[in-house]
Structures are given as C-alpha cells and as structure tokens.
Amino acid sequence: MIVLATYLIVYATLVGGVVLVGFLFHVRKSNQNDEDRKVLASEITVLIPFRNEVKRLDELLSSFVNARKLPKRIVFIDDHSEDGSSELIRKRLDGIPFEILSLPDHVTGKKLALRQGIECCETKYILTFDADVSFPTTYFESIETLTQADMYVLPAILKGENFSELFYELDVALANALNTGLSGWLRPIFCSGANLLYRKEVFDDVDDFDSHAHMASGDDTYLLRDFRKHGKDIQVVSDLNVAIHTETPHSFRSFIDQRLRWVGKTTDIGDSLATVSAGLQFILAIAFFALLIVEMIQGNWRAFWIVFITKIAFDLIFFMPYFLRIKRIKSWLLLPVYEVLFPFYSLLLAGLMLFYKPKWKGREIKN
C-alpha cells in the first residue's frame, strides 16, 4: 500500500500542479487587461491555405458571411486543388473582399502556401486559419479585446459526433489542457495554425525557415519555437469568443496520420519542456498499469480498485475546469475509458513511428 500511496501522491502533485493550478494561473493572467494596448481587426490579414476542400469549406465561408466585423484582408492560397474549391469560394463570398493566390507548379504543401501568403501581407498582424474551421459571428470583435502581444495561441477546438470521434476530440483536448496549464506556469509547448495570430514584423525578424525546411508539416510549432527562442511575448488564450471549431478526423487511420505528423514535428523541434512533459505522462501511465497488474496477480482487488478509482477521480477533477471553459463536457466524461486505452495507444504510436509514413491530402509526409 505504501507504493500505491506514493504513486498517487506523486501523480496528484505533478498532474494537479501543472493542469489544475497552472490553469488557474492562466486564467488569472488572462484577466489582467491593458486598456491602452489592443489589437484591431483592421490590422489583420487572414491567411487560409487549402487543397481539395470543397466538401469542408462551407463552415468557414458561412462564418465570414455572418461575421459582424471582418479583417483588413482575407487571402486564400490554393495548393493545386482539383475539386472546384476556388469556384466555391468565389460563389459563396460574393460581395466580400477576398483574394485567391495559386501556388506555382513547382511549389507544394501547406508550409510553402503560407509562405506565399505571408509575402503579400502588409498588415501589422497575420492570422492563420485552416480551411475547415468555423468561428463565432463576434470573433473579430472579440479579437479586438486582446491586449497586444507578439503571438497569440488561440483556441482550436475539435468537435466529435460519435463515440470514436469523441475519443479523438478528448485526446486533443487533454493535450490543450496540459498546454494551457504549462503556459500558466512557464510557457506553451505547441500551438495550432488553425487559429494562430502573430505580428508580421516580429515574424520577419525571428523566422528561421531553413532550420525546418526539411519537414513537410509543422510551420506553426516551429514558428512558436522561433518566437520563444527570441524572447517574444506569447499569450495563450482560452476564451471561447476567439475560438475556432473544427471536425475531428473521421477514421482511425486519418486520426493516426494526424497524430504521427504532430509527434514527428514535436520530436524534431527538440523542446526539452515538451520532451519532459511527454516522458512523464508516459511513465506515469505505464506505472499506473504496472501497479494494477501487480495487484491483479496478487489477488489484491481492494487495492486494485482503490488506485484505479482514485486516479480516475484525480483526472476528472484536475481537467474539469478546462473542459468547462471550452464547454466540451461530453468528451470529458470519456476520461475513464481513455485511461484504459492510453498505454496501448501510446505503444501503437511508438511502433508506427519506426516504419509508417503518415499522409496529408493524399501526399506522403516525409519528416
């Protein structure tokens, strides 16, 4: 019982300290306003790279049509689409100023598409969206309540519909909760280009594209690294008024492809805080299962259920404030199931990283 008690104390201290206490620190930071320094929608260019998104663009286009305020410029960058995506954009956004850039034949991929958009940007801020997101009608009005910073890691919330998609949603939400907690204590370890705002002038100063040109994905996370390395002001925002929503992957394979792309770029960056966080998470999960197996073998079912129920209760408590903040309680309720599946899921990812090449938009990702 001493070993079990020690594990639970260590787990509660580490996870509760980072996720729960860190989240409270984050909220306190968010409530500190500077009325004299605000972002203006008229200073923002929105960049949206897309490739064959005709079936997924509708939510984004409807969001622009219904928005009460719009940015200075809306720029779509077409990565060799073959499904009529550009025609749909022109049809749906009739009456709204926008531009569509097309990549040259020898240029492909989301990272280079964003680079082409950035080259034509003349506003103070750049905001990147994915093509399959939606945002509230008051989004750009709410953006104007943000105090000025060099980069804003804005909330990107996945929405699952069925059981498996809620699991995919939960996996991302837990990572976002950890990221938010770490930002309360220290700094974020990743961001999402689906909803990322940053100053163009600072980008020009710190961008180190050559260091990650070999990576097919991950422009957002590498950019976060560049801003961090140069000591720039990075704010993590969890306010739903500036959140985007998007669908989860619809199949297990697309889910795994997405996660492997994320793991690949995170590993390549070599962020010690991210590495330590992931390592501790894996060790705590494996230790949890090892303790359960030992108690099962010894037939000590009372101890088995004590550690199992206590750990799940800890997680439900520690993560609840974040899930309440983003209003995704349905996926939060799946935490007990996730607890059981996580070690197997982690081992699967670790094994696939050795030989499997993930794909994006029909293209193999070479990391």
Buried (B, 14 or more C-beta within 10 A) or exposed (E): EEEBEEBBEEBBEBBBEBBBBBBEBBBEEBEEEEEEEBBBBBBBBBBBBBBBBBEBBBBBBEBBBEBEBBBBBBBBBBBBBEEEBBEBBEEBBEEEEBEBBBBEEEEBBBBBBBBBBBEEBEBBBBBBBBBBBBBBEEBBBBBBEBBBBBBBBBBBBBBBEEEBBBBBBBBBBBBBBBBBBBBBBEBBBBBBBBBBBBBBEBBEEBBEEEEBEEBBBBBBBBBBBBBBEEEBEBBBBBBBBBBBBBBBBBEEEBBBBBBBBBBBBBBBBEBEBBBEBBEBBBEBBBBBBEBBEBBEEEEBEEBBEBBBEBBBEBBBEBBBBBBEBBEBEEBBEBBBBBBEEBBEBBEEBEEBBEEEEBBBBEEEBEB
